């Protein structure tokens, strides 16, 4: 059995993972581990940009108000303030490092408006390929001495004397490998593929959330799942996301008869927060008002030049943007909840950190505003790195636990995805959530137990999906109100009692705080 030793072990290869590695690698020995190729992340797919009060006429306080309003007042105000107040500085740091954002003809930074924002404050790169360009750029900044172990899947964290001391995994050959680390960082993204349809990369199956839960770390706000309103879906196949930046340029959501669907629904109409738009479209689909939802782009000149990534998706789907309509539908997109962390990324388990979508910092509240995910990734990767560099910890000493052998009865990925979208999707009820919880538990899995060593990588992935599905469904059943990404038709209103109250999930525990 191979054993690798590092000061910091980072699980994941998206923007948060890479930026943390860049910030740490000058003074710490860092290893990155990722279950697919390093590009297999949601960061790489992100079409939206980075929101920052960059213009002199904008103000971070207005950006804060927009974020809290979109988050339905469930945000951690202190952390959200910290992130947006530094947003301009965060962007300027990236520019100083050499990141090229889109500019106007006069050389000034180009700023766009996206959903939930009251001003144009979103920076893009290569039009609608910001995530790809930014992730590739940060990867290019990473010291060549930092190894990236691809096709290596983390199975479970190693905990000794109530401290995380590393992780055990299986490599591309199915061989067990152990990583010893003073500090371990989960940056595995969210859990988009627990649902279908979804905008997420196929690798995003809730792995980090599940292994953190099994190790004893607290998870928070798992019921808050964001459904993006505009996935390009044709004949049941998901081709990708259609960025809100398209609506920022004037595109409108319509039904098959050309009737606008967001007019009069919200003051921001088609640029309303994502939860509002997704619910409106889903309701129109369920009631028959919209047999098909379209994005009317007829008013956008030179669409393919402005949005080359989306134009490519259209071409793949056999859609001609020149005809002025793109078929869209809501799908799972982002997890607002996750592993509960403090300001510096620390979890409740000593030695374990979490950043990016895997973490719940509280900056998104119950519904993330557009273009705050990349901002969060960079902001808190830097904050965590600063904290780790300030410490002089002792090298980890791993005692590999005795790993169990078991034959698991697990549902297929498709069964999990279908069950979740039907019962724990955009509309939820106590009945549907109870059905989902019972279904998850019917497979006889002890979600608190460590992952058996004899399971395959594919089985471990399905175990993590089922565990994450159970955490989402049971948390959603607990919250008897509707707020942001959590809508219960049997409790359709926001309830003051639940405002800023989080459901915390730990092994053998479920409590409100």
C-alpha positions in Angstrom: 0.0 0.0 0.0 1.4 3.4 -1.0 1.6 6.2 1.5 2.1 9.8 0.5 2.9 12.5 3.0 2.1 16.2 2.8 1.7 19.3 4.9 -1.6 20.0 3.2 -3.8 17.5 1.4 -6.4 19.1 -0.9 -9.2 16.9 -2.2 -10.6 18.5 -5.4 -9.3 20.4 -8.4 -11.7 23.3 -9.0 -11.0 27.0 -8.6 -11.0 26.9 -4.7 -8.6 23.9 -4.6 -6.2 25.3 -7.2 -6.2 28.8 -5.7 -5.5 27.4 -2.2 -2.7 25.3 -3.6 -1.1 28.4 -5.2 -1.3 30.4 -2.0 0.1 27.5 0.1 2.8 25.9 -2.1 5.6 28.3 -1.5 5.8 27.3 2.2 3.9 24.1 2.5 4.2 20.7 0.8 0.9 20.3 -1.0 -0.7 17.4 -2.8 -4.0 17.7 -4.8 -6.2 14.6 -5.3 -9.0 14.4 -7.8 -11.1 11.5 -8.9 -11.1 12.4 -12.6 -9.0 14.7 -14.8 -8.2 18.0 -13.0 -10.5 19.9 -15.4 -13.6 17.9 -14.2 -15.1 20.6 -11.9 -18.0 22.9 -11.9 -15.6 25.8 -11.9 -14.4 24.8 -15.3 -18.0 24.9 -16.6 -18.9 28.3 -15.0 -20.2 30.7 -17.6 -21.0 33.5 -15.2 -18.2 35.7 -13.9 -17.1 37.3 -10.7 -19.3 39.9 -9.2 -17.5 42.9 -7.7 -18.4 46.5 -6.9 -15.7 47.5 -9.3 -17.1 50.6 -10.9 -16.7 53.9 -9.0 -20.5 54.4 -9.2 -21.1 51.1 -7.5 -20.9 50.3 -3.8 -20.1 47.1 -2.0 -23.0 47.9 0.4 -25.4 47.7 -2.5 -23.9 44.4 -3.6 -24.4 43.2 0.0 -28.0 44.2 0.0 -28.6 42.4 -3.3 -26.9 39.2 -2.0 -28.9 39.2 1.2 -32.2 39.9 -0.5 -31.5 37.1 -3.0 -30.5 34.8 -0.1 -33.8 35.5 1.6 -32.2 37.0 4.7 -30.6 33.7 5.7 -27.1 34.9 5.0 -24.3 35.1 7.5 -24.1 38.9 7.2 -20.6 39.2 8.7 -19.1 36.7 6.2 -21.1 38.1 3.2 -20.0 41.6 4.1 -16.4 40.4 4.3 -16.6 38.8 0.9 -18.2 41.6 -1.0 -16.3 44.4 0.7 -13.1 42.8 -0.6 -14.5 41.8 -4.0 -12.8 44.7 -5.9 -9.5 43.9 -4.1 -10.0 40.2 -5.0 -10.4 41.0 -8.7 -7.4 43.4 -8.7 -5.2 40.7 -7.1 -6.2 38.3 -9.9 -5.4 41.0 -12.5 -2.0 41.6 -10.9 -1.3 37.9 -11.1 -2.0 38.1 -14.9 -5.6 37.1 -15.3 -7.2 38.7 -18.4 -10.8 39.8 -17.9 -12.9 41.1 -20.8 -12.4 44.8 -21.6 -14.3 47.5 -23.5 -12.8 49.2 -26.6 -11.4 52.0 -24.4 -9.5 49.5 -22.3 -11.8 49.6 -19.2 -13.0 46.4 -17.6 -16.3 45.3 -19.1 -19.1 44.9 -16.5 -22.3 43.0 -17.1 -25.5 42.6 -15.1 -26.8 39.3 -14.0 -29.7 37.8 -12.0 -30.4 39.5 -8.6 -28.0 42.3 -9.1 -29.2 45.9 -9.2 -26.2 47.1 -11.2 -23.7 45.9 -13.8 -20.9 44.5 -11.7 -20.0 41.1 -13.2 -16.6 40.6 -14.8 -16.2 37.9 -17.5 -13.4 36.3 -19.4 -13.7 35.1 -23.0 -17.4 36.1 -23.0 -19.2 33.2 -21.4 -16.2 31.1 -20.5 -15.1 32.8 -17.3 -14.8 29.6 -15.2 -12.7 27.8 -17.8 -10.4 30.8 -18.3 -10.0 31.6 -14.6 -9.4 27.9 -13.6 -6.9 27.4 -16.4 -5.1 30.6 -15.4 -4.8 29.6 -11.8 -3.7 26.1 -12.7 -0.9 27.7 -14.8 0.2 29.6 -11.7 0.6 26.4 -9.7 4.2 25.4 -8.9 5.2 22.4 -11.0 6.4 20.7 -7.8 2.9 20.4 -6.6 1.6 16.9 -7.6 -1.9 16.5 -8.9 -3.0 12.9 -8.4 -5.7 12.4 -11.0 -8.2 9.5 -11.2 -7.7 8.9 -7.5 -10.9 8.8 -5.5 -11.1 9.7 -1.8 -13.1 7.0 0.1 -12.9 8.3 3.6 -11.0 10.6 5.9 -8.7 9.1 8.5 -9.4 10.3 12.1 -7.1 9.7 15.0 -7.8 11.0 18.5 -10.7 13.1 17.2 -8.4 14.8 14.6 -8.3 14.4 10.8 -4.9 13.1 9.9 -5.4 12.3 6.2 -7.5 10.4 3.7 -7.5 6.9 2.2 -8.3 6.6 -1.5 -8.1 4.3 -4.5 -6.1 5.1 -7.6 -7.0 4.5 -11.2 -5.9 0.9 -10.8 -8.2 0.3 -7.9 -5.2 0.1 -5.5 -5.6 1.5 -2.0 -3.4 4.5 -1.2 -3.1 6.6 2.0 -2.3 10.3 2.3 -0.9 11.6 5.6 -1.4 15.3 6.2 -1.2 17.9 8.9 -4.2 19.6 7.3 -6.8 18.1 5.0 -8.9 20.3 2.7 -12.2 19.2 1.1 -12.8 21.2 -2.1 -14.8 18.7 -4.0 -17.7 20.9 -5.0 -21.4 20.3 -4.4 -23.7 17.5 -5.3 -25.4 18.4 -8.6 -25.5 14.9 -10.0 -27.6 13.7 -7.1 -30.3 15.2 -9.3 -31.2 15.0 -13.0 -31.3 17.2 -14.9 -28.4 19.2 -13.6 -25.8 21.7 -14.9 -23.0 20.0 -13.0 -20.0 18.1 -14.2 -20.6 14.3 -13.9 -17.9 14.1 -11.2 -19.9 16.3 -8.8 -21.8 13.6 -6.7 -21.5 14.9 -3.1 -18.4 12.9 -2.3 -16.8 15.5 0.0 -20.1 16.1 1.8 -20.6 12.4 2.5 -17.0 11.7 3.7 -17.0 14.7 5.9 -20.3 13.6 7.5 -19.0 10.1 8.1 -15.9 11.5 9.7 -17.9 13.5 12.2 -17.8 17.0 10.8 -21.0 19.1 11.0 -23.0 19.9 7.9 -25.4 22.8 7.6 -28.2 24.1 5.4 -28.3 20.9 3.3 -32.0 21.6 2.3 -31.0 24.7 0.3 -30.4 23.4 -3.3 -30.4 26.0 -6.1 -32.1 25.1 -9.4 -30.9 27.2 -12.3 -33.8 28.2 -14.5 -32.1 28.0 -17.9 -30.5 24.7 -18.7 -30.4 24.0 -22.5 -32.4 20.9 -22.7 -33.6 19.3 -26.0 -35.4 16.0 -26.3 -34.6 15.2 -22.7 -30.8 15.7 -23.1 -29.0 18.4 -21.1 -26.4 20.2 -23.3 -25.3 22.7 -20.7 -26.2 26.0 -19.0 -27.4 29.2 -20.6 -25.9 32.0 -18.5 -27.9 34.7 -16.9 -25.6 37.1 -18.7 -27.9 36.4 -21.8 -30.8 37.8 -19.9 -28.6 40.6 -18.7 -28.3 41.5 -22.4 -32.1 41.7 -22.8 -33.2 38.1 -23.4 -36.7 37.2 -22.2 -38.3 33.9 -21.0 -41.4 33.0 -23.0 -43.7 30.1 -23.6 -44.4 28.4 -27.0 -46.8 31.2 -27.9 -44.4 34.0 -27.1 -46.0 35.0 -23.9 -43.6 36.4 -21.3 -43.4 34.3 -18.2 -41.7 36.7 -15.7 -43.5 39.9 -16.5 -45.2 41.1 -13.3 -43.8 38.3 -11.2 -40.9 40.2 -9.7 -39.6 43.8 -9.9 -36.5 42.5 -11.7 -38.6 40.4 -14.1 -36.3 38.1 -16.1 -33.3 39.1 -13.9 -35.1 38.1 -10.7 -33.1 35.8 -8.3 -32.7 32.2 -9.5 -35.2 30.7 -7.0 -37.9 33.0 -8.2 -37.3 32.3 -11.9 -36.9 28.5 -11.5 -40.2 28.3 -9.5 -42.0 30.4 -12.0 -40.9 28.3 -15.0 -41.6 25.0 -13.2 -45.1 26.2 -12.2 -45.7 27.2 -15.8 -44.6 23.7 -17.0 -46.7 21.9 -14.4 -49.9 23.9 -15.1 -49.5 23.6 -18.9 -49.0 27.3 -19.4 -45.6 26.5 -20.9 -45.4 23.2 -22.8 -42.0 24.5 -23.7 -40.0 27.3 -22.2 -37.8 29.4 -24.5 -35.2 32.1 -24.1 -36.1 34.7 -26.6 -32.7 36.1 -27.8 -33.9 37.8 -30.9 -32.9 41.2 -29.6 -29.3 40.3 -29.1 -27.1 41.2 -32.1 -24.1 39.1 -32.8 -25.1 36.5 -30.3 -22.5 33.9 -31.2 -19.7 36.5 -30.8 -20.9 37.6 -27.4 -21.7 34.0 -26.1 -19.4 31.6 -28.0 -19.8 28.8 -25.4 -23.6 28.9 -25.5 -23.5 29.1 -29.3 -21.4 26.0 -29.3 -23.9 24.2 -27.1 -26.7 25.3 -29.5 -24.8 23.9 -32.5 -24.3 20.6 -30.6 -28.1 20.5 -30.0 -29.0 21.3 -33.6 -30.3 24.8 -32.6 -29.7 27.9 -34.8 -29.3 31.0 -32.5 -30.3 33.1 -35.5 -33.8 31.8 -35.2 -34.0 33.7 -31.9 -35.2 31.0 -29.5 -33.3 28.6 -27.2 -35.3 25.8 -25.4 -34.6 25.9 -21.6 -35.7 24.3 -18.4 -34.7 24.4 -14.7 -32.2 21.9 -13.3 -30.1 21.4 -10.2 -27.2 23.8 -10.1 -25.7 24.7 -6.7 -25.6 23.6 -3.1 -25.9 26.6 -0.7 -25.4 24.3 2.3 -22.4 22.0 2.9 -19.7 21.4 5.5 -20.1 24.0 8.2 -17.0 26.2 8.3 -15.7 29.3 10.1 -14.2 32.3 8.6 -10.9 30.5 7.9 -12.4 27.3 6.5 -12.1 25.3 9.6 -14.7 22.6 10.1 -15.9 21.2 13.5 -13.4 18.4 13.0 -9.8 19.5 13.9 -7.4 19.1 11.0 -10.1 19.3 8.4 -10.9 22.4 6.3 -13.5 23.0 3.6 -13.7 25.6 0.8 -15.7 26.3 -2.3 -19.1 24.8 -2.9 -18.4 22.0 -0.5 -18.3 24.5 2.4 -21.2 26.3 4.0 -19.8 29.7 4.9 -23.2 31.3 5.0 -22.4 33.9 2.3 -25.2 32.6 0.0 -28.0 32.3 2.5 -30.9 30.3 1.1 -30.3 31.2 -2.5 -27.0 32.2 -4.2 -27.0 35.4 -6.2 -25.4 35.1 -9.6 -21.6 35.2 -10.0 -20.8 34.8 -6.3 -19.6 31.2 -6.5 -16.2 32.0 -8.1 -15.9 35.0 -5.8 -16.4 32.8 -2.8 -14.0 30.2 -4.1 -11.1 32.7 -4.4 -11.9 34.7 -1.3 -12.1 31.8 1.2 -9.3 29.8 -0.4 -7.1 32.8 0.3 -8.4 33.2 3.8 -7.9 29.5 4.6 -4.4 29.6 3.2 -3.5 32.5 5.4 -4.7 30.7 8.5 -2.8 27.5 7.7 0.4 29.4 7.0 0.1 31.2 10.4 0.2 27.8 12.2 3.1 25.6 13.0 1.5 22.3 13.3 3.1 18.9 14.0 3.4 16.4 11.2 0.5 14.0 11.0 1.0 10.4 12.1 -1.6 8.1 10.4 -2.9 5.0 12.0 -5.0 3.4 9.3 -8.3 2.2 10.9 -9.4 -1.3 10.5 -11.6 -1.1 7.5 -14.7 -3.2 7.2 -15.7 -5.6 4.5 -19.3 -5.5 3.3 -21.6 -6.2 0.4 -23.7 -3.1 -0.2 -27.1 -3.0 -1.8 -27.2 0.3 -3.6 -29.6 2.0 -6.1 -28.3 3.0 -9.5 -27.3 6.6 -10.1 -30.4 7.1 -12.3 -32.7 5.8 -9.6 -31.2 8.3 -7.0 -31.4 11.2 -9.5 -35.0 10.5 -10.5 -36.2 10.0 -6.9 -34.6 13.3 -5.8 -35.9 15.4 -8.6 -39.4 14.0 -8.2 -39.6 14.3 -4.4 -36.9 16.8 -3.3 -36.9 19.1 -6.3 -38.2 22.6 -6.9 -41.5 21.8 -5.3 -41.5 19.8 -2.1 -44.2 18.5 0.4 -44.0 16.8 3.7 -45.4 13.7 2.0 -42.8 13.7 -0.8 -39.9 14.4 1.6 -41.0 11.6 3.9 -41.2 9.3 0.9 -37.6 10.3 -0.1 -36.2 9.8 3.4 -37.8 6.3 3.7 -36.6 5.4 0.2 -33.0 6.3 1.1 -33.2 4.4 4.4 -34.8 1.3 2.7 -31.5 0.3 1.2 -30.2 -0.7 4.7 -27.2 1.6 4.7 -25.8 2.9 8.0 -24.9 6.4 6.8 -22.8 7.0 9.9 -20.4 4.1 9.1 -17.2 4.3 7.2 -17.0 3.2 3.6 -16.2 -0.6 3.3 -12.7 -1.1 1.8 -13.9 -3.8 -0.7 -16.3 -1.6 -2.6 -15.4 -0.3 -6.0 -14.9 3.4 -6.9 -18.3 3.4 -8.7 -20.0 1.8 -5.6 -18.4 4.4 -3.3 -19.7 7.2 -5.6 -23.2 5.8 -5.4 -22.9 5.4 -1.6 -21.9 9.1 -1.4 -24.8 10.1 -3.6 -27.3 8.1 -1.5 -25.9 9.6 1.7 -26.1 13.1 0.4 -29.6 12.5 -0.9 -30.6 11.4 2.6 -29.0 14.4 4.2 -30.8 16.8 1.8 -34.2 15.1 2.1 -34.2 14.7 5.9 -33.0 18.3 6.4 -35.8 19.6 4.0 -38.4 17.6 6.0 -37.2 19.3 9.1 -37.6 22.9 7.8 -41.3 23.7 7.9 -41.3 26.8 5.7 -40.4 27.9 2.2 -37.2 30.0 1.8 -34.9 30.5 -1.2 -34.0 27.2 -2.7 -36.3 25.3 -0.4 -39.9 25.4 -1.4 -42.6 23.4 0.4 -46.1 23.7 -1.0 -47.5 22.6 2.3 -45.6 25.4 4.1 -45.5 28.0 1.3 -44.5 31.1 3.3 -41.3 32.3 5.0 -41.6 31.9 8.7 -39.8 34.3 11.1 -39.0 31.5 13.5 -36.8 29.9 10.8 -35.0 33.1 9.7 -31.3 32.6 10.1 -31.9 29.3 11.8 -29.8 26.5 10.4 -30.3 22.7 10.6 -27.0 21.2 11.6 -26.3 17.6 10.7 -23.6 15.5 12.5 -23.2 11.8 12.9 -26.1 10.6 15.1 -27.3 14.2 15.5 -29.8 16.5 13.9 -30.3 19.8 15.7 -31.4 23.3 15.1 -29.2 26.2 16.2 
